[in-house]
Each structure stands twice: as structure tokens, then as C-alpha cells.
Amino acid sequence: MRILLADDHPLFRIALAQAVRAVAPEATIAEAGTFDDALADLAAHADTDLVLLDLHMPGSHGLMALATLRGEYPAIAVAMISAHDDASTVRRALAHGAAGFISKRSGLDELQTALRAVLAAQTWLPPALRGNVLVGEADAEERRLAARLAALSPQQMRVLGLVADGLLNKQIADRLGVQERTVKAHLTAIFERLDVRNRTQAGVLLRSLEVADPALRVEG
């Protein structure tokens, strides 16, 4: 068994690793501090069984990271981890294919219980939200968006992610090692499948996947 801990907070990764070793001592544990690092790790280790994915890690663009992993590695379970554990965010994560949602406010015992559930192919939800979140529940628009993203190929998801990063077509081509016309062809297909007309509308759609990090909110 191989488990990837994708979180930009080293101290929390230590807590996660401790919980993993308690419930799956035979597991190989890998770590990534950015979403790009997570993608690089999975490209080299497609046999990974589980990714514990921070909702707000650098490069994740909120739920875009989850959609990317589910599209490119459908056989790998992805459980979201965040302190942003309100019912709406949890429902959205489940709509995009999360195997569970683990609150960063969980103690070690709850972390271990959550990991046992996810490793047993059960959907884990924060106990405080189980009365407010039904598995499979999400608004119709979120389900439609999840289905559209799921229709994209892995390479199209990579292109879309680089669009989200603000890269121009030539920059995307250079990053992916393809010709610019190939990027344009991918964008045409992406726009059609997402039912948008251009980059501007695609940008609006991508921003809808962002989830504001409560740690960055300024009072006043």
C-alpha cells in the first residue's frame, strides 16, 4: 500500500503520517508540499492507493486539484483534508469524486478512524456534519460541472490547470513540450466540453472551483 500526503504544512503532514502508521504500518508514505509536487509523485508512482489532499495547498485551485486527480488517476482514492469543513464545501468535494472529507480540526483518534474508513472504501464525513451532508448530495449545477470536467482527457485537464495559472498558449506549449497549435486544439475541445466560448468564460468557471482559505481572511 502506498499513500501520498499532499499538504503544505509540515507539522500537519507529521500528524497525518503518525495516523497512517497507526492504522497501516505496512504502508509506504510519500509527501508533497505543492500540487505540482503531488502530480510529479503520482506520475512516477501511479500505483499509489490513496492521496490525502489539502484543499488549499499551493497550486491546487481549490476543487480543481481534486477534479484533476480524479480525471487523471481514477483508480486512486482521494480524500480531501481541510479546516474549511462547512457542509457546502464537503458536498461539493463529494460531487467531484472525493472518497471522504477529513477535518484538520480532528484529533489523532478521529484521524485514525477516518483513515480506516477511507482505506476500507467507505466515505468518511466529519461527525458533526453527518446530519447535514448526504453522500451524493450536491446541487444540480455542481454535478453538471463535475461531469463536464470528468469528460476531459488527462492532457486537457493539464492544459486547463495551466490556463488557471494564467499561462498563455505558447507558455502552455513550452511547459507541456507540445506545439502551440496542439494547445489551441485542446482549448477548442475544452471549451466545447465545458460549454464555454472562450478563456474569459473558462476563467469564470475555474474561479467557481476556488474555495477561499479561511486562514487568509482578514477581519474588519
Stockholm file with secondary structure:
# STOCKHOLM 1.0

chainA/1-220         MRILLADDHPLFRIALAQAVRAVAPEATIAEAGTFDDALADLAAHADTDLVLLDLHMPGSHGLMALATLRGEYPAIAVAMISAHDDASTVRRALAHGAAGFISKRSGLDELQTALRAVLAAQTWLPPALRGNVLVGEADAEERRLAARLAALSPQQMRVLGLVADGLLNKQIADRLGVQERTVKAHLTAIFERLDVRNRTQAGVLLRSLEVADPALRVEG
#=GR chainA/1-220 SS CEEEEECSCHHHHHHHHHHHHHHCTTCEEEEESSHHHHHHHHHHCTTCCEEEEETTSTTCTTHHHHHHHHHHCTTSEEEEEESCCCHHHHHHHHHTTCSEEEETTCCHHHHHHHHHHHHTTCCBCCGGGTTTCCTTCCCHHHHHHHHHHHTSCHHHHHHHHHHHTTCCHHHHHHHHTSCHHHHHHHHHHHHHHHTCSSHHHHHHHHHHHCCCCGGGCCCC
#=GC SS_cons         CEEEEECSCHHHHHHHHHHHHHHCTTCEEEEESSHHHHHHHHHHCTTCCEEEEETTSTTCTTHHHHHHHHHHCTTSEEEEEESCCCHHHHHHHHHTTCSEEEETTCCHHHHHHHHHHHHTTCCBCCGGGTTTCCTTCCCHHHHHHHHHHHTSCHHHHHHHHHHHTTCCHHHHHHHHTSCHHHHHHHHHHHHHHHTCSSHHHHHHHHHHHCCCCGGGCCCC
//
